[in-house]
Amino acid sequence: MNLSEQSWFNSKDSNHQKMKIDKNWEKVTFGSNIKLANLYSSSYLSAPGVFYNTGSKQNAVTSAKNPSTGDMWVVHSTRDRIVDRGAAVGCGDKIRLKSTTDDIYLRSSIQNPSPLSNNQEVCAFDGQDLGDEWIVECKDSGSKQWLREEAIKLKHAETKKYLQALSNKAYNRPIDGHMEVSCSANPSKKADSWAALDGYYFNIQTK
C-alpha cells in the first residue's frame, strides 16, 4: 500500500494533490483500520506503549510525526448500537476507537488533567464505559458522512471537549518528540482538526 501522508500534509503547496480514492470507497466505515492524522501538527494519533505516571496512570496517547504500529485504530460503534462492518460513519455519529496493538480504547475523563498542558487527559483503556465514546463532527457543513482525507473534529461525548494534539507540548524519553494529546473546550488554533488517511477500509457493496 502506497503511503501518501507527506504529500497530503503539504497542503499549502499550490501543486498539492490528495490521494486518488476509488469510487464508492470515499467513506470512513465501521470496522475499518485507519490512521488518524492531526492536520495542524502533521502527526498521527498514537498509543506508543507507555503509561502515564500521573492522572489515570493508563496507557498514554500521543501524536507522533513518524508512523508506527501504534498509530492504527479500528472504528467501532458504541456498545448500545449494532452496525454492519463496512457501514458508513455519519456526521454526528458516536464512535469508539480501538488500538490495533492492544485491546484498548481511546478514552478521556474530566477527573484527570493532562500531564503537560493541564487540559483534560486522553488515555487508552482496556475497560469500556461512556468515557470512550466520541462524536464525529464534520467540518464541511455539506457532508452527511465522514469522508476519508476530509477534516473532522472528535468531540468527547461525555464532557463535550475536543480531541487536540499540541505541537508545543512534547514529551522526552522514552517517547522523545511525541506530542501531548488532550481534550479542550477551546482547542488551540486548529489543533482539533483530524482526518482519516491510509488504512484498511471495509465497504458494504450494494447490488
N, C-alpha and C positions, 0 to 999 in steps of 0.2 A: 504494500500500500504506500503510495507516494505521500509524503508529508508536505503540507502547504502553509504551515504556520508563519514562517519567516516572511514570505511574500505577502501573506494576508495581513500581517501586523504593520507592514509598511504602507498603511492606508493613506498617508499624506502624499505619497508618490503619485504624480498625475498619471503614470503608466500602470498603476496598480490594477490587477485583475484578481477577482476572487476565484476560488477553485470551481471548476465547472461541475455541477451536480446533475446526475441523470434525472430525467423526468420521472415524477412520482416518488423520488427519494429526497425531496427537499425538506421534509418534516422531521422533527425530533420525535421519536416514538418511545412508548413504554417498552422496556426490555433492552433498549439499545445501550451500548457500552461506549461512552463518549469521553472526550477530553473537553473540559470546561475552561475556556480562556478568559482571563481578565483583560479587557481591551485597553484599559488605561495604563497598566503596568507591563503589558506584553508578557504575561506569565500564566501559569496553569495551576488550577486548584489541585492541591496535593495532600496526601496523607503519608508523610515521609517515614513513619515507623518509629517515632519518638513520642514521649509522653510529657505533658506539662508538669512542671514542678510546683505550680500554684493552681488555684482555682479548682476545676473539676478533677485535675490530675489524670484526665483521659488522654486518648490519642490526639496528638497535636494535628491541626490542619493549617496548612500554609499555602503560599502561592510561589511557584518556582519557575525560573526562566528556562531551565533545561528539562525537557520532558523525561519522565521516568515511569516505571511500572506503577508507582503510587499515584499517577495522575489520571487514571481511568476510573470512571464512575458509571454504575448501572442505574438507569432511570426506572424507579418503581412508583407504583400508585400508593396511596395511603392504605392503611390496613382495612378500612371500612369500605373500600371500593375495589371491585373486581373488574379488571380490564384485560383485553386480549393483548398478547405480545405483538407489537407492531402497530397498535392503535396510536393515532397522533395525540400528542400532548397539546391541549388547548391553552390559549392565553387565559390566565385566571385559574387554571387547574392547580391543585395541590399535588406535589410530588415528594418523593424521598430519593436521596442519592446514596447509593451503597458503594463503598470502595471495593474494587476488584481484587485487591491484595489481601484483605481481611473481611470478616463478616461484621463490618462496622458501618454505621450510617452517619452522614453529615448532620450535626446537631448543634443547637445553641440553647442557652438558658440565661435568663435575666439575673440569676443568682451569682454568676461568676464573671468577674472582669477579665478582659484580655490582658495578657502579660506585658505588652509593650505600650499600648495606647490607652489602656483602661476603658476601652469600649466593651461591648458585650462579647464574651468569649465564644468562639466556634471550635468545636472539637469533633471527633468521630467516636461513636459509642456503640457497643455491641448490644445494648438494651434497646427497647423500642417503646417510645412514648410520643406525646404530642410535640416534644422538642425537636423531632427530626422531620417535621413537615414544613415544606417551603411552597410559596405561591409564585408561579411564573407570571411575571409582568412583562409583556411585550412592549418594546419601546416604540415600535411602529404602530401607531394608533389604528391603522387599517388592517392589521394582522388579526386573524382569529385563531391561528395555531402557531406554536413555537417552530420557527424555521431555522435550519442549520445556517451558521455563519451570520445570523442576524442578532443584533444586540437585544439582550433582555436584562431584567433585574430579577433577583430572587429575594422575596420578602419572607422573613421568618413568620410563619402563620401564628404562632403563639404570642410573640412580642411585637410584631409589626415593624421590626427593624430590618434593614437591608444588608445583605452579604456584600462585603467590600474587601479589597486587597490594598494594603497600604505600602506603597513603594518606598516611603521614607521611614518605615519601621521594619528593619531587617534583623534576623537572628544571627548569632555567632555559632560556634561549634556546639553540637555536631552537625548542624544544618546551615552552614555558612551561606549567606545570600538569600535564604528563604525569607519571604516577606510575611508579615502578620496578616492573617485573615480574621476578620471580626465582623460584628454587626453594629450598625449605627442607624439612628433615626434620621440623621443628617449626614449622609456619606460625603467624604472629601472629594470635591470636583466630580470626576466621572469614575471614581474608584469602584462604583457598584455596577459597572457595565460588564456583562459577561456574554459569551457566545459559545455554542457547541461547535467544535471544529471536527477534526477527523475522528473516526471511531468505527465501530461495527454497528450498523443500523439495521433494524428489522422493519418490515413493511407488510401490512395486510394487503395482499393482491386482490383487487376486485375484478370480477369476470365481466 
